[in-house]
Amino acid sequence: MLVGLGAAFGAWLRWLITYFLSTVDPSLPHGTLVVNLIGGLVIGISFAAIQSTSIHVSEEIKLILNVGFLGAFTTFSTYSMELLNLFLKGEVALGILFAALNVIGALIFCFIGYYLFSLFLK
């Protein structure tokens, strides 16, 4: 039940962000990029909290946030489909940029989340 509840909120928020950003500029799947970056930030914060000895993160919270919410919020399959679509349309440079922004950006945001939460604990 907890995973499903988290997933419902993650999927809803993902749809909302993707829908809004697709109306701003439909040329690039900005929604997927933003969702992946936010997901990287949140998982970085979550990882820092789990690793911390100052804070106890219950198994229920881990399930709701990491498995449910983030599992539904960030989906690699959509990213892969959108990337494939860019390549199939012949937009190779844009596809490479999109791939790099998602992969490197999500990792950077994950680090930022981890770092910010670690600062919060000090």
PyMOL commands that set and color helices and strands:
alter all, ss='L'
color gray80, all
select helices_A, chain A and resi 2-24+30-51+59-73+76-88+92-121
alter helices_A, ss='H'
color red, helices_A
deselect
rebuild
show_as cartoon
